[in-house]
Amino acid sequence: MAAFNPNALKSVSAVADLGATGKRTARDVVLEGIKQQLKLLADPKVEGRRWFRSGVSDTAFSIRYGNTALKLRGQETQLAVETKSFSDALNYFSDEIAKGKFDDQLAELEKARATRTDKMRETRAAKKGQKTS
C-alpha cells in the first residue's frame, strides 16, 4: 500500500461541485426544523426538542431559529390551533418561510448569531492567550 500524499488535500471551496454545499441559510435551518417537528408529531416516542405542546383540543406552537422564536403574527411568537390542523399550520408557515416572508426576521437573527459567534471566538482566543503566558 502506497503512502498517502498530503499534497492531494485541497480546500472544499476549490472543488466546483462541493463549494456551495455545507453552508445553510437561516431559512434552510428553520425549514429543516419544521420538518423535524412534523416527524416528532407523527411519532411521539421519538426523542427531540418540541416546539409545540398539545392540550385537550388545541396545540400551542412556536417556530424557532436557534433558541429564538420567530414573530408569527404581529409580536406574537406563539400561536395555537386545533390539534387536527396542527400539521397544516406548520406546512402553511413552511410555505411562507420558503417564499421569503420571514427573511427580515431571519436576517436579523442570523446577524445576532454571527455577532455572538465572533464574541465567543474572541473570548476563547483571549483565554487561550492567558493560559500560554
NORKAVEN-V850194 format. One record per backbone hydrogen bond with DSSP energy under -0.5 kcal/mol. CO is the residue of the C=O (numbers start at 0). NH is the residue of the N-H. Records with the same first field share a line. If there is no record, write none. Layout:
# NORKAVEN-V850194
CO = NH, NH
This chain:
# NORKAVEN-V850194
3 = 5
4 = 7
5 = 8
10 = 13
11 = 14
13 = 15
14 = 17, 18
19 = 22
21 = 23
24 = 28
25 = 29
26 = 30
27 = 31
28 = 32
29 = 33
30 = 34
31 = 35
32 = 36
33 = 37
34 = 38
35 = 39
36 = 40
37 = 41
38 = 42
42 = 45
50 = 61
52 = 59
56 = 82
57 = 54
58 = 80
59 = 52
60 = 78
62 = 69
64 = 67
67 = 64
69 = 71
72 = 75
75 = 71, 72
78 = 60
80 = 58
81 = 84
82 = 85
84 = 88
85 = 89
86 = 90
87 = 91
88 = 92
89 = 93
90 = 94
91 = 95
92 = 96
93 = 97
94 = 98
95 = 100
96 = 99
99 = 102
101 = 105
102 = 106
103 = 107
104 = 108
105 = 109
106 = 110
107 = 111
108 = 112
109 = 113
110 = 114
111 = 115
112 = 116
113 = 117
114 = 118
115 = 119
116 = 120
117 = 121
118 = 122
119 = 123
120 = 124
121 = 125
122 = 126
123 = 127
124 = 128
125 = 129
126 = 130
127 = 131
128 = 132
